[in-house]
Each structure stands twice: as structure tokens, then as C-alpha cells.
Amino acid sequence: MRIIIADASAIVRTILEQNLADYPEIKIVSSVSNGTKLINSVQNESADVVIIDLGLPYMDELDVLGSVGKSMQLPILAFAGTQADGIKATTSGAKDFMLKPALNSYNKDFFYSLVKKIKEIANETNASTPNAEKRTFEWPNSEKCGQSFKVLCIGASTGGPSAVSEVLSGLGNNFPLPVLYTQHIEIGADEKLAQWLSGTCKNISISIAKDGEEAKTGHVYMAPADTHLIIDYVKPSGIPVLRLSHEEPERFLRPAVNKLFRSAAQFYKKNCLAVLLTGMGMDGADGCKEICVNGGWTIVEDKSTCAVFGMPAAAIEAGGAKEVLPRGNIAKRVLELVKT
């Protein structure tokens, strides 16, 4: 079994690594000290179980436990300071918990119990996965959408570039709406992504958004790295004027999909169309729900085509998904809605 350890204490991580090395059936594939590194490890390593200290720095517990435990169906064993914290962790996405011992209590009995729990939750997950129900969504009210849309917003994270390129390529030439796009991306990688998308999606123009820019139809405006993209105001003609913001990150994310979606919901209400694609975490869920509450329309990517089903799953759970479609059907549906 492949294990990821996430604990702020280097001493605890070393104790766990050294003692678990005595069990040949267990392999530590990553050992990290904070929430940010944990997310990177989960994305890059194939693991069977994750051991998480609930006091981990840079960790929003609901985001991490929900994304890793529920959306990715990767079993989590939580180390909790109290029984109440452990129970809360199991309701948020952890499979089970153990009370974190004092440093002098990491003894033979503790590791016997730890390995036993690791095996139990790994076996339980493996047993349930083959027969897990595949999520297939049919929304009988989807054909009732009759509003006239004036903007298309797209949000994505892990696996997003390839997903977005497929959707944009499917929109054809002369798409009649401005497209605003937020992608979680590292600093310095935004220009390269915009250039790659421009070369891949030759049917539509793509650029990094600029502060104060008017968003024209048939053009994609991508949020710069480490900068929120929002709508500042809408001109009488319906053209959105963009604003770049360095406000605090939301759930450790800047740019945040929620920021874009909320601003679009505020200004366009029933005339807002949004697509939420693959990604880890919960970003975009609140924004999707707000768009729906304001009368707009949202499409989220189905689990069957997601690299990570975290963000779409969170939007569905929040009641922010009007339609759930596999990636290959999204562009076609967008064109249908826009023509309607």
C-alpha cells in the first residue's frame, strides 16, 4: 500500500516513516509538512491512503478532506487532537481517525493499531469502488432554458488546460459572446498557457486579461496568474469591463473561480452562462450556486471525463449545477443555449 503522510512536525513524520518502514506491505510515497504540499502530492503521486494531521498549516479542513476523501475517493486517516475533532473529520471526508499520541507514545502497540486501520480503510475503499454507481445525470428541465445569454464564464483547475482547449475548439468560429476564463495556474505559466491555447484553438482569439479592458465577443480573456479576474461594470451595450484584483486569495486561491462567477452573477443575472470543468477542491461551487440563484445557467463537467472531480462535485452538492455533461458534449450544449 502506498501512503502519503502530512504532518507539520518533522519529528513525527520521521517517527512514522522509520517505523512504517518495518512493514514491507507499506510504502511511503510522500511526506509533507503543510496543506499546499499535500495537494501537490495527491495530484502527483498514486496513493492508497493519506494520513493527515488535522493541525496541518495552510489547510482548509473542509476543502482538503472533502476534495481528497469524497471527490477523489482517496481514503484518509486523520490524526485528531480530540475525539470531537476526529468525529468532525469523518463527517467532512475522512474514513477514520486516531487520537494523536504524545511523542513518547509512538510505541509498538500504536503502530500495530495504525497499520491495522490503514489496511481496513484501504480494503474497504477497494471493495466498494468496483461496484460504485457511475454518476449519470439527466436534467429534465435543461431544455426549458430560454434566456438570452450575454457572457460565458469558464472555470477550471487540475486538468483544466486540455479540458478548456476541447471546449473552446468546439465553439466554432465567430462565437457570439465574450468568454471570461479563470484557471488555477502557477506564476509565470499563464503566458505560456495562453500561447498554447491560441495555437490549439485557432477558431477563437485568446489573451491574458488586462485591467480596464472591454471584453469583446468571440474572444477569450484569461485571468493572469496570482490575480483575480472580475467584472468591474457592464456598459449600456452589454459589454463587460474587466478588473484585475489582488484581493486576498479565496480558500488559498488567486485567481479564484468564485470571484469571477460571483461578479458575473451580480451583473448579468439570468443572462450569465457558466461552465465549471475538472479540478481539485471546492472553488467555483459557491459561484455556480449564485449564478443559479440569480437566474443564470451553469454546466459542470461529468465525473466520467474529469481528471479530478472535486470542483464539479462540489458545485453539484451545493445545488449549483443546472446540467452535468461529459466534456465532449459541453461545447455543443453551449452553442445550443446561445442560439436559443
TAHUQUI-V325557 format. One record per helix or strand of 3 or more residues. SS is the DSSP state (helix for helix, strand for strand). FROM is the first residue (numbers start at 1). LEN is the number of residues. If there is no record, write none. Layout:
# TAHUQUI-V325557
ss: {SS SS}
from: {FROM FROM}
len: {LEN LEN}
This chain:
# TAHUQUI-V325557
ss: {strand helix strand helix strand helix strand helix strand helix helix helix strand helix strand helix strand strand strand strand helix strand helix strand helix helix strand helix}
from: {2 10 27 35 49 61 75 83 96 103 108 142 151 160 178 190 205 219 228 240 257 272 285 297 303 310 323 327}
len: {5 11 6 10 5 11 6 10 4 3 22 3 6 10 6 11 4 4 7 6 15 5 9 5 3 8 3 13}
